[in-house]
Amino acid sequence: MKKIKYVIYKEGKHYVSQCLNVDIASFGATIDEAGNNLKEALQLYFEDDKDRWDYTPISEALIGETQLKIK
């Protein structure tokens, strides 16, 4: 059993679900659909060759926002 952290954000007409532990993302028309699609993608990823897993445990996740002046 692996503990998975993810974030869901709106991009255009879709919601994007991005996993923070592995480089896997998905999307859906609703928040629930995006979360379910990510779960399915992660299940497929972890069914594959265990030697290719690139899992980073994350004990705490926060969402921040900042502004950058781009030159």
mmCIF file of the N, C-alpha and C atoms, coordinates in Angstrom:
data_MODEL
# 
_entry.id   MODEL 
# 
loop_
_atom_site.group_PDB 
_atom_site.id 
_atom_site.type_symbol 
_atom_site.label_atom_id 
_atom_site.label_alt_id 
_atom_site.label_comp_id 
_atom_site.label_asym_id 
_atom_site.label_entity_id 
_atom_site.label_seq_id 
_atom_site.pdbx_PDB_ins_code 
_atom_site.Cartn_x 
_atom_site.Cartn_y 
_atom_site.Cartn_z 
_atom_site.occupancy 
_atom_site.B_iso_or_equiv 
_atom_site.pdbx_formal_charge 
_atom_site.auth_seq_id 
_atom_site.auth_comp_id 
_atom_site.auth_asym_id 
_atom_site.auth_atom_id 
_atom_site.pdbx_PDB_model_num 
ATOM 1   N N  . MET A 1 1  ? 0.857   -1.182 0.000   1.00 0.00 ? 1  MET A N  1 
ATOM 2   C CA . MET A 1 1  ? 0.000   0.000  0.000   1.00 0.00 ? 1  MET A CA 1 
ATOM 3   C C  . MET A 1 1  ? 0.897   1.237  0.000   1.00 0.00 ? 1  MET A C  1 
ATOM 4   N N  . LYS A 1 2  ? 0.657   2.150  -0.927  1.00 0.00 ? 2  LYS A N  1 
ATOM 5   C CA . LYS A 1 2  ? 1.428   3.389  -1.016  1.00 0.00 ? 2  LYS A CA 1 
ATOM 6   C C  . LYS A 1 2  ? 0.500   4.570  -0.754  1.00 0.00 ? 2  LYS A C  1 
ATOM 7   N N  . LYS A 1 3  ? 0.994   5.524  0.015   1.00 0.00 ? 3  LYS A N  1 
ATOM 8   C CA . LYS A 1 3  ? 0.241   6.750  0.271   1.00 0.00 ? 3  LYS A CA 1 
ATOM 9   C C  . LYS A 1 3  ? 0.566   7.730  -0.852  1.00 0.00 ? 3  LYS A C  1 
ATOM 10  N N  . ILE A 1 4  ? -0.476  8.204  -1.536  1.00 0.00 ? 4  ILE A N  1 
ATOM 11  C CA . ILE A 1 4  ? -0.320  9.062  -2.710  1.00 0.00 ? 4  ILE A CA 1 
ATOM 12  C C  . ILE A 1 4  ? -0.841  10.461 -2.402  1.00 0.00 ? 4  ILE A C  1 
ATOM 13  N N  . LYS A 1 5  ? -0.042  11.454 -2.739  1.00 0.00 ? 5  LYS A N  1 
ATOM 14  C CA . LYS A 1 5  ? -0.462  12.863 -2.629  1.00 0.00 ? 5  LYS A CA 1 
ATOM 15  C C  . LYS A 1 5  ? -0.627  13.396 -4.051  1.00 0.00 ? 5  LYS A C  1 
ATOM 16  N N  . TYR A 1 6  ? -1.690  14.185 -4.251  1.00 0.00 ? 6  TYR A N  1 
ATOM 17  C CA . TYR A 1 6  ? -1.921  14.754 -5.579  1.00 0.00 ? 6  TYR A CA 1 
ATOM 18  C C  . TYR A 1 6  ? -2.631  16.090 -5.453  1.00 0.00 ? 6  TYR A C  1 
ATOM 19  N N  . VAL A 1 7  ? -2.615  16.821 -6.539  1.00 0.00 ? 7  VAL A N  1 
ATOM 20  C CA . VAL A 1 7  ? -3.284  18.113 -6.611  1.00 0.00 ? 7  VAL A CA 1 
ATOM 21  C C  . VAL A 1 7  ? -4.173  18.103 -7.850  1.00 0.00 ? 7  VAL A C  1 
ATOM 22  N N  . ILE A 1 8  ? -5.309  18.759 -7.753  1.00 0.00 ? 8  ILE A N  1 
ATOM 23  C CA . ILE A 1 8  ? -6.210  18.913 -8.904  1.00 0.00 ? 8  ILE A CA 1 
ATOM 24  C C  . ILE A 1 8  ? -6.427  20.402 -9.131  1.00 0.00 ? 8  ILE A C  1 
ATOM 25  N N  . TYR A 1 9  ? -6.268  20.816 -10.377 1.00 0.00 ? 9  TYR A N  1 
ATOM 26  C CA . TYR A 1 9  ? -6.466  22.224 -10.716 1.00 0.00 ? 9  TYR A CA 1 
ATOM 27  C C  . TYR A 1 9  ? -7.190  22.323 -12.050 1.00 0.00 ? 9  TYR A C  1 
ATOM 28  N N  . LYS A 1 10 ? -7.849  23.445 -12.272 1.00 0.00 ? 10 LYS A N  1 
ATOM 29  C CA . LYS A 1 10 ? -8.612  23.656 -13.500 1.00 0.00 ? 10 LYS A CA 1 
ATOM 30  C C  . LYS A 1 10 ? -7.706  24.281 -14.560 1.00 0.00 ? 10 LYS A C  1 
ATOM 31  N N  . GLU A 1 11 ? -7.765  23.695 -15.750 1.00 0.00 ? 11 GLU A N  1 
ATOM 32  C CA . GLU A 1 11 ? -7.012  24.216 -16.891 1.00 0.00 ? 11 GLU A CA 1 
ATOM 33  C C  . GLU A 1 11 ? -7.956  24.230 -18.087 1.00 0.00 ? 11 GLU A C  1 
ATOM 34  N N  . GLY A 1 12 ? -8.414  25.409 -18.456 1.00 0.00 ? 12 GLY A N  1 
ATOM 35  C CA . GLY A 1 12 ? -9.401  25.509 -19.530 1.00 0.00 ? 12 GLY A CA 1 
ATOM 36  C C  . GLY A 1 12 ? -10.718 24.900 -19.088 1.00 0.00 ? 12 GLY A C  1 
ATOM 37  N N  . LYS A 1 13 ? -11.236 23.958 -19.878 1.00 0.00 ? 13 LYS A N  1 
ATOM 38  C CA . LYS A 1 13 ? -12.510 23.310 -19.559 1.00 0.00 ? 13 LYS A CA 1 
ATOM 39  C C  . LYS A 1 13 ? -12.333 22.049 -18.720 1.00 0.00 ? 13 LYS A C  1 
ATOM 40  N N  . HIS A 1 14 ? -11.104 21.622 -18.480 1.00 0.00 ? 14 HIS A N  1 
ATOM 41  C CA . HIS A 1 14 ? -10.846 20.359 -17.789 1.00 0.00 ? 14 HIS A CA 1 
ATOM 42  C C  . HIS A 1 14 ? -10.183 20.574 -16.434 1.00 0.00 ? 14 HIS A C  1 
ATOM 43  N N  . TYR A 1 15 ? -10.279 19.551 -15.609 1.00 0.00 ? 15 TYR A N  1 
ATOM 44  C CA . TYR A 1 15 ? -9.542  19.498 -14.348 1.00 0.00 ? 15 TYR A CA 1 
ATOM 45  C C  . TYR A 1 15 ? -8.360  18.560 -14.542 1.00 0.00 ? 15 TYR A C  1 
ATOM 46  N N  . VAL A 1 16 ? -7.187  18.998 -14.135 1.00 0.00 ? 16 VAL A N  1 
ATOM 47  C CA . VAL A 1 16 ? -5.965  18.212 -14.245 1.00 0.00 ? 16 VAL A CA 1 
ATOM 48  C C  . VAL A 1 16 ? -5.624  17.676 -12.867 1.00 0.00 ? 16 VAL A C  1 
ATOM 49  N N  . SER A 1 17 ? -5.322  16.393 -12.789 1.00 0.00 ? 17 SER A N  1 
ATOM 50  C CA . SER A 1 17 ? -4.905  15.767 -11.532 1.00 0.00 ? 17 SER A CA 1 
ATOM 51  C C  . SER A 1 17 ? -3.435  15.374 -11.683 1.00 0.00 ? 17 SER A C  1 
ATOM 52  N N  . GLN A 1 18 ? -2.590  15.899 -10.810 1.00 0.00 ? 18 GLN A N  1 
ATOM 53  C CA . GLN A 1 18 ? -1.140  15.690 -10.886 1.00 0.00 ? 18 GLN A CA 1 
ATOM 54  C C  . GLN A 1 18 ? -0.661  15.016 -9.604  1.00 0.00 ? 18 GLN A C  1 
ATOM 55  N N  . CYS A 1 19 ? -0.047  13.855 -9.758  1.00 0.00 ? 19 CYS A N  1 
ATOM 56  C CA . CYS A 1 19 ? 0.507   13.145 -8.612  1.00 0.00 ? 19 CYS A CA 1 
ATOM 57  C C  . CYS A 1 19 ? 1.818   13.805 -8.194  1.00 0.00 ? 19 CYS A C  1 
ATOM 58  N N  . LEU A 1 20 ? 2.048   13.919 -6.901  1.00 0.00 ? 20 LEU A N  1 
ATOM 59  C CA . LEU A 1 20 ? 3.281   14.512 -6.389  1.00 0.00 ? 20 LEU A CA 1 
ATOM 60  C C  . LEU A 1 20 ? 4.357   13.466 -6.106  1.00 0.00 ? 20 LEU A C  1 
ATOM 61  N N  . ASN A 1 21 ? 3.970   12.199 -5.966  1.00 0.00 ? 21 ASN A N  1 
ATOM 62  C CA . ASN A 1 21 ? 4.916   11.129 -5.632  1.00 0.00 ? 21 ASN A CA 1 
ATOM 63  C C  . ASN A 1 21 ? 5.619   10.553 -6.849  1.00 0.00 ? 21 ASN A C  1 
ATOM 64  N N  . VAL A 1 22 ? 4.915   10.498 -7.973  1.00 0.00 ? 22 VAL A N  1 
ATOM 65  C CA . VAL A 1 22 ? 5.478   10.008 -9.234  1.00 0.00 ? 22 VAL A CA 1 
ATOM 66  C C  . VAL A 1 22 ? 5.026   10.944 -10.344 1.00 0.00 ? 22 VAL A C  1 
ATOM 67  N N  . ASP A 1 23 ? 5.710   10.925 -11.462 1.00 0.00 ? 23 ASP A N  1 
ATOM 68  C CA . ASP A 1 23 ? 5.394   11.835 -12.561 1.00 0.00 ? 23 ASP A CA 1 
ATOM 69  C C  . ASP A 1 23 ? 4.257   11.266 -13.403 1.00 0.00 ? 23 ASP A C  1 
ATOM 70  N N  . ILE A 1 24 ? 3.056   11.262 -12.822 1.00 0.00 ? 24 ILE A N  1 
ATOM 71  C CA . ILE A 1 24 ? 1.860   10.768 -13.492 1.00 0.00 ? 24 ILE A CA 1 
ATOM 72  C C  . ILE A 1 24 ? 0.777   11.839 -13.345 1.00 0.00 ? 24 ILE A C  1 
ATOM 73  N N  . ALA A 1 25 ? 0.053   12.084 -14.428 1.00 0.00 ? 25 ALA A N  1 
ATOM 74  C CA . ALA A 1 25 ? -1.045  13.048 -14.397 1.00 0.00 ? 25 ALA A CA 1 
ATOM 75  C C  . ALA A 1 25 ? -2.191  12.517 -15.231 1.00 0.00 ? 25 ALA A C  1 
ATOM 76  N N  . SER A 1 26 ? -3.374  13.060 -15.001 1.00 0.00 ? 26 SER A N  1 
ATOM 77  C CA . SER A 1 26 ? -4.546  12.728 -15.793 1.00 0.00 ? 26 SER A CA 1 
ATOM 78  C C  . SER A 1 26 ? -5.466  13.944 -15.792 1.00 0.00 ? 26 SER A C  1 
ATOM 79  N N  . PHE A 1 27 ? -6.651  13.781 -16.344 1.00 0.00 ? 27 PHE A N  1 
ATOM 80  C CA . PHE A 1 27 ? -7.589  14.900 -16.370 1.00 0.00 ? 27 PHE A CA 1 
ATOM 81  C C  . PHE A 1 27 ? -9.004  14.365 -16.484 1.00 0.00 ? 27 PHE A C  1 
ATOM 82  N N  . GLY A 1 28 ? -9.969  15.256 -16.327 1.00 0.00 ? 28 GLY A N  1 
ATOM 83  C CA . GLY A 1 28 ? -11.373 14.893 -16.473 1.00 0.00 ? 28 GLY A CA 1 
ATOM 84  C C  . GLY A 1 28 ? -12.229 16.137 -16.574 1.00 0.00 ? 28 GLY A C  1 
ATOM 85  N N  . ALA A 1 29 ? -13.482 15.933 -16.901 1.00 0.00 ? 29 ALA A N  1 
ATOM 86  C CA . ALA A 1 29 ? -14.416 17.044 -17.029 1.00 0.00 ? 29 ALA A CA 1 
ATOM 87  C C  . ALA A 1 29 ? -14.851 17.579 -15.668 1.00 0.00 ? 29 ALA A C  1 
ATOM 88  N N  . THR A 1 30 ? -14.724 16.747 -14.624 1.00 0.00 ? 30 THR A N  1 
ATOM 89  C CA . THR A 1 30 ? -15.078 17.145 -13.258 1.00 0.00 ? 30 THR A CA 1 
ATOM 90  C C  . THR A 1 30 ? -13.913 16.819 -12.327 1.00 0.00 ? 30 THR A C  1 
ATOM 91  N N  . ILE A 1 31 ? -13.973 17.354 -11.115 1.00 0.00 ? 31 ILE A N  1 
ATOM 92  C CA . ILE A 1 31 ? -12.937 17.054 -10.127 1.00 0.00 ? 31 ILE A CA 1 
ATOM 93  C C  . ILE A 1 31 ? -12.924 15.559 -9.819  1.00 0.00 ? 31 ILE A C  1 
ATOM 94  N N  . ASP A 1 32 ? -14.104 14.981 -9.624  1.00 0.00 ? 32 ASP A N  1 
ATOM 95  C CA . ASP A 1 32 ? -14.186 13.546 -9.327  1.00 0.00 ? 32 ASP A CA 1 
ATOM 96  C C  . ASP A 1 32 ? -13.627 12.700 -10.464 1.00 0.00 ? 32 ASP A C  1 
ATOM 97  N N  . GLU A 1 33 ? -13.959 13.055 -11.688 1.00 0.00 ? 33 GLU A N  1 
ATOM 98  C CA . GLU A 1 33 ? -13.462 12.301 -12.837 1.00 0.00 ? 33 GLU A CA 1 
ATOM 99  C C  . GLU A 1 33 ? -11.942 12.410 -12.938 1.00 0.00 ? 33 GLU A C  1 
ATOM 100 N N  . ALA A 1 34 ? -11.407 13.597 -12.716 1.00 0.00 ? 34 ALA A N  1 
ATOM 101 C CA . ALA A 1 34 ? -9.948  13.775 -12.765 1.00 0.00 ? 34 ALA A CA 1 
ATOM 102 C C  . ALA A 1 34 ? -9.265  12.932 -11.691 1.00 0.00 ? 34 ALA A C  1 
ATOM 103 N N  . GLY A 1 35 ? -9.828  12.905 -10.473 1.00 0.00 ? 35 GLY A N  1 
ATOM 104 C CA . GLY A 1 35 ? -9.255  12.094 -9.398  1.00 0.00 ? 35 GLY A CA 1 
ATOM 105 C C  . GLY A 1 35 ? -9.343  10.613 -9.691  1.00 0.00 ? 35 GLY A C  1 
ATOM 106 N N  . ASN A 1 36 ? -10.474 10.159 -10.200 1.00 0.00 ? 36 ASN A N  1 
ATOM 107 C CA . ASN A 1 36 ? -10.636 8.744  -10.541 1.00 0.00 ? 36 ASN A CA 1 
ATOM 108 C C  . ASN A 1 36 ? -9.716  8.334  -11.689 1.00 0.00 ? 36 ASN A C  1 
ATOM 109 N N  . ASN A 1 37 ? -9.575  9.196  -12.687 1.00 0.00 ? 37 ASN A N  1 
ATOM 110 C CA . ASN A 1 37 ? -8.685  8.894  -13.806 1.00 0.00 ? 37 ASN A CA 1 
ATOM 111 C C  . ASN A 1 37 ? -7.230  8.817  -13.350 1.00 0.00 ? 37 ASN A C  1 
ATOM 112 N N  . LEU A 1 38 ? -6.846  9.673  -12.413 1.00 0.00 ? 38 LEU A N  1 
ATOM 113 C CA . LEU A 1 38 ? -5.485  9.608  -11.879 1.00 0.00 ? 38 LEU A CA 1 
ATOM 114 C C  . LEU A 1 38 ? -5.276  8.304  -11.117 1.00 0.00 ? 38 LEU A C  1 
ATOM 115 N N  . LYS A 1 39 ? -6.245  7.917  -10.321 1.00 0.00 ? 39 LYS A N  1 
ATOM 116 C CA . LYS A 1 39 ? -6.136  6.663  -9.564  1.00 0.00 ? 39 LYS A CA 1 
ATOM 117 C C  . LYS A 1 39 ? -5.959  5.475  -10.514 1.00 0.00 ? 39 LYS A C  1 
ATOM 118 N N  . GLU A 1 40 ? -6.724  5.459  -11.593 1.00 0.00 ? 40 GLU A N  1 
ATOM 119 C CA . GLU A 1 40 ? -6.598  4.383  -12.579 1.00 0.00 ? 40 GLU A CA 1 
ATOM 120 C C  . GLU A 1 40 ? -5.221  4.391  -13.240 1.00 0.00 ? 40 GLU A C  1 
ATOM 121 N N  . ALA A 1 41 ? -4.731  5.584  -13.592 1.00 0.00 ? 41 ALA A N  1 
ATOM 122 C CA . ALA A 1 41 ? -3.399  5.687  -14.202 1.00 0.00 ? 41 ALA A CA 1 
ATOM 123 C C  . ALA A 1 41 ? -2.311  5.216  -13.242 1.00 0.00 ? 41 ALA A C  1 
ATOM 124 N N  . LEU A 1 42 ? -2.458  5.543  -11.961 1.00 0.00 ? 42 LEU A N  1 
ATOM 125 C CA . LEU A 1 42 ? -1.476  5.115  -10.963 1.00 0.00 ? 42 LEU A CA 1 
ATOM 126 C C  . LEU A 1 42 ? -1.520  3.607  -10.756 1.00 0.00 ? 42 LEU A C  1 
ATOM 127 N N  . GLN A 1 43 ? -2.714  3.026  -10.758 1.00 0.00 ? 43 GLN A N  1 
ATOM 128 C CA . GLN A 1 43 ? -2.820  1.571  -10.615 1.00 0.00 ? 43 GLN A CA 1 
ATOM 129 C C  . GLN A 1 43 ? -2.121  0.871  -11.771 1.00 0.00 ? 43 GLN A C  1 
ATOM 130 N N  . LEU A 1 44 ? -2.292  1.384  -12.982 1.00 0.00 ? 44 LEU A N  1 
ATOM 131 C CA . LEU A 1 44 ? -1.606  0.810  -14.145 1.00 0.00 ? 44 LEU A CA 1 
ATOM 132 C C  . LEU A 1 44 ? -0.093  0.987  -14.024 1.00 0.00 ? 44 LEU A C  1 
ATOM 133 N N  . TYR A 1 45 ? 0.345   2.142  -13.567 1.00 0.00 ? 45 TYR A N  1 
ATOM 134 C CA . TYR A 1 45 ? 1.777   2.408  -13.394 1.00 0.00 ? 45 TYR A CA 1 
ATOM 135 C C  . TYR A 1 45 ? 2.397   1.425  -12.409 1.00 0.00 ? 45 TYR A C  1 
ATOM 136 N N  . PHE A 1 46 ? 1.741   1.222  -11.270 1.00 0.00 ? 46 PHE A N  1 
ATOM 137 C CA . PHE A 1 46 ? 2.306   0.362  -10.249 1.00 0.00 ? 46 PHE A CA 1 
ATOM 138 C C  . PHE A 1 46 ? 2.136   -1.120 -10.557 1.00 0.00 ? 46 PHE A C  1 
ATOM 139 N N  . GLU A 1 47 ? 1.288   -1.484 -11.528 1.00 0.00 ? 47 GLU A N  1 
ATOM 140 C CA . GLU A 1 47 ? 1.199   -2.871 -11.983 1.00 0.00 ? 47 GLU A CA 1 
ATOM 141 C C  . GLU A 1 47 ? 2.394   -3.236 -12.842 1.00 0.00 ? 47 GLU A C  1 
ATOM 142 N N  . ASP A 1 48 ? 2.998   -2.250 -13.450 1.00 0.00 ? 48 ASP A N  1 
ATOM 143 C CA . ASP A 1 48 ? 4.103   -2.455 -14.382 1.00 0.00 ? 48 ASP A CA 1 
ATOM 144 C C  . ASP A 1 48 ? 5.370   -2.869 -13.631 1.00 0.00 ? 48 ASP A C  1 
ATOM 145 N N  . ASP A 1 49 ? 6.467   -2.951 -14.313 1.00 0.00 ? 49 ASP A N  1 
ATOM 146 C CA . ASP A 1 49 ? 7.764   -3.387 -13.797 1.00 0.00 ? 49 ASP A CA 1 
ATOM 147 C C  . ASP A 1 49 ? 8.176   -2.587 -12.564 1.00 0.00 ? 49 ASP A C  1 
ATOM 148 N N  . LYS A 1 50 ? 8.314   -3.253 -11.442 1.00 0.00 ? 50 LYS A N  1 
ATOM 149 C CA . LYS A 1 50 ? 8.644   -2.590 -10.182 1.00 0.00 ? 50 LYS A CA 1 
ATOM 150 C C  . LYS A 1 50 ? 10.011  -1.915 -10.209 1.00 0.00 ? 50 LYS A C  1 
ATOM 151 N N  . ASP A 1 51 ? 10.918  -2.365 -11.083 1.00 0.00 ? 51 ASP A N  1 
ATOM 152 C CA . ASP A 1 51 ? 12.246  -1.751 -11.171 1.00 0.00 ? 51 ASP A CA 1 
ATOM 153 C C  . ASP A 1 51 ? 12.182  -0.352 -11.776 1.00 0.00 ? 51 ASP A C  1 
ATOM 154 N N  . ARG A 1 52 ? 11.092  -0.026 -12.462 1.00 0.00 ? 52 ARG A N  1 
ATOM 155 C CA . ARG A 1 52 ? 10.965  1.292  -13.089 1.00 0.00 ? 52 ARG A CA 1 
ATOM 156 C C  . ARG A 1 52 ? 10.253  2.292  -12.197 1.00 0.00 ? 52 ARG A C  1 
ATOM 157 N N  . TRP A 1 53 ? 9.785   1.892  -11.056 1.00 0.00 ? 53 TRP A N  1 
ATOM 158 C CA . TRP A 1 53 ? 9.054   2.797  -10.175 1.00 0.00 ? 53 TRP A CA 1 
ATOM 159 C C  . TRP A 1 53 ? 9.947   3.930  -9.711  1.00 0.00 ? 53 TRP A C  1 
ATOM 160 N N  . ASP A 1 54 ? 9.439   5.107  -9.769  1.00 0.00 ? 54 ASP A N  1 
ATOM 161 C CA . ASP A 1 54 ? 10.153  6.294  -9.295  1.00 0.00 ? 54 ASP A CA 1 
ATOM 162 C C  . ASP A 1 54 ? 9.267   6.976  -8.261  1.00 0.00 ? 54 ASP A C  1 
ATOM 163 N N  . TYR A 1 55 ? 9.084   6.321  -7.114  1.00 0.00 ? 55 TYR A N  1 
ATOM 164 C CA . TYR A 1 55 ? 8.162   6.771  -6.078  1.00 0.00 ? 55 TYR A CA 1 
ATOM 165 C C  . TYR A 1 55 ? 8.917   7.555  -5.013  1.00 0.00 ? 55 TYR A C  1 
ATOM 166 N N  . THR A 1 56 ? 8.441   8.761  -4.714  1.00 0.00 ? 56 THR A N  1 
ATOM 167 C CA . THR A 1 56 ? 9.013   9.597  -3.666  1.00 0.00 ? 56 THR A CA 1 
ATOM 168 C C  . THR A 1 56 ? 7.992   9.736  -2.546  1.00 0.00 ? 56 THR A C  1 
ATOM 169 N N  . PRO A 1 57 ? 8.285   9.198  -1.350  1.00 0.00 ? 57 PRO A N  1 
ATOM 170 C CA . PRO A 1 57 ? 7.348   9.377  -0.237  1.00 0.00 ? 57 PRO A CA 1 
ATOM 171 C C  . PRO A 1 57 ? 7.247   10.853 0.149   1.00 0.00 ? 57 PRO A C  1 
ATOM 172 N N  . ILE A 1 58 ? 6.047   11.319 0.431   1.00 0.00 ? 58 ILE A N  1 
ATOM 173 C CA . ILE A 1 58 ? 5.812   12.703 0.838   1.00 0.00 ? 58 ILE A CA 1 
ATOM 174 C C  . ILE A 1 58 ? 4.967   12.668 2.103   1.00 0.00 ? 58 ILE A C  1 
ATOM 175 N N  . SER A 1 59 ? 5.499   13.203 3.183   1.00 0.00 ? 59 SER A N  1 
ATOM 176 C CA . SER A 1 59 ? 4.751   13.151 4.442   1.00 0.00 ? 59 SER A CA 1 
ATOM 177 C C  . SER A 1 59 ? 3.767   14.313 4.576   1.00 0.00 ? 59 SER A C  1 
ATOM 178 N N  . GLU A 1 60 ? 4.089   15.447 3.976   1.00 0.00 ? 60 GLU A N  1 
ATOM 179 C CA . GLU A 1 60 ? 3.221   16.614 4.094   1.00 0.00 ? 60 GLU A CA 1 
ATOM 180 C C  . GLU A 1 60 ? 3.276   17.397 2.793   1.00 0.00 ? 60 GLU A C  1 
ATOM 181 N N  . ALA A 1 61 ? 2.140   17.895 2.346   1.00 0.00 ? 61 ALA A N  1 
ATOM 182 C CA . ALA A 1 61 ? 2.089   18.676 1.108   1.00 0.00 ? 61 ALA A CA 1 
ATOM 183 C C  . ALA A 1 61 ? 1.291   19.951 1.349   1.00 0.00 ? 61 ALA A C  1 
ATOM 184 N N  . LEU A 1 62 ? 1.799   21.041 0.858   1.00 0.00 ? 62 LEU A N  1 
ATOM 185 C CA . LEU A 1 62 ? 1.136   22.341 0.948   1.00 0.00 ? 62 LEU A CA 1 
ATOM 186 C C  . LEU A 1 62 ? 1.058   22.923 -0.457  1.00 0.00 ? 62 LEU A C  1 
ATOM 187 N N  . ILE A 1 63 ? 0.079   23.754 -0.696  1.00 0.00 ? 63 ILE A N  1 
ATOM 188 C CA . ILE A 1 63 ? -0.021  24.444 -1.980  1.00 0.00 ? 63 ILE A CA 1 
ATOM 189 C C  . ILE A 1 63 ? 0.271   25.911 -1.729  1.00 0.00 ? 63 ILE A C  1 
ATOM 190 N N  . GLY A 1 64 ? 1.213   26.462 -2.469  1.00 0.00 ? 64 GLY A N  1 
ATOM 191 C CA . GLY A 1 64 ? 1.574   27.861 -2.325  1.00 0.00 ? 64 GLY A CA 1 
ATOM 192 C C  . GLY A 1 64 ? 1.363   28.600 -3.635  1.00 0.00 ? 64 GLY A C  1 
ATOM 193 N N  . GLU A 1 65 ? 1.400   29.904 -3.528  1.00 0.00 ? 65 GLU A N  1 
ATOM 194 C CA . GLU A 1 65 ? 1.274   30.738 -4.701  1.00 0.00 ? 65 GLU A CA 1 
ATOM 195 C C  . GLU A 1 65 ? 2.182   31.945 -4.523  1.00 0.00 ? 65 GLU A C  1 
ATOM 196 N N  . THR A 1 66 ? 2.855   32.305 -5.588  1.00 0.00 ? 66 THR A N  1 
ATOM 197 C CA . THR A 1 66 ? 3.720   33.475 -5.553  1.00 0.00 ? 66 THR A CA 1 
ATOM 198 C C  . THR A 1 66 ? 3.668   34.137 -6.918  1.00 0.00 ? 66 THR A C  1 
ATOM 199 N N  . GLN A 1 67 ? 4.230   35.317 -7.018  1.00 0.00 ? 67 GLN A N  1 
ATOM 200 C CA . GLN A 1 67 ? 4.312   36.027 -8.297  1.00 0.00 ? 67 GLN A CA 1 
ATOM 201 C C  . GLN A 1 67 ? 5.777   36.252 -8.600  1.00 0.00 ? 67 GLN A C  1 
ATOM 202 N N  . LEU A 1 68 ? 6.129   36.065 -9.868  1.00 0.00 ? 68 LEU A N  1 
ATOM 203 C CA . LEU A 1 68 ? 7.493   36.291 -10.331 1.00 0.00 ? 68 LEU A CA 1 
ATOM 204 C C  . LEU A 1 68 ? 7.472   37.321 -11.437 1.00 0.00 ? 68 LEU A C  1 
ATOM 205 N N  . LYS A 1 69 ? 8.430   38.230 -11.383 1.00 0.00 ? 69 LYS A N  1 
ATOM 206 C CA . LYS A 1 69 ? 8.588   39.178 -12.484 1.00 0.00 ? 69 LYS A CA 1 
ATOM 207 C C  . LYS A 1 69 ? 9.541   38.538 -13.485 1.00 0.00 ? 69 LYS A C  1 
ATOM 208 N N  . ILE A 1 70 ? 9.018   38.273 -14.682 1.00 0.00 ? 70 ILE A N  1 
ATOM 209 C CA . ILE A 1 70 ? 9.811   37.634 -15.727 1.00 0.00 ? 70 ILE A CA 1 
ATOM 210 C C  . ILE A 1 70 ? 10.378  38.721 -16.625 1.00 0.00 ? 70 ILE A C  1 
ATOM 211 N N  . LYS A 1 71 ? 11.688  38.701 -16.802 1.00 0.00 ? 71 LYS A N  1 
ATOM 212 C CA . LYS A 1 71 ? 12.362  39.725 -17.612 1.00 0.00 ? 71 LYS A CA 1 
ATOM 213 C C  . LYS A 1 71 ? 12.320  39.369 -19.067 1.00 0.00 ? 71 LYS A C  1 
# 
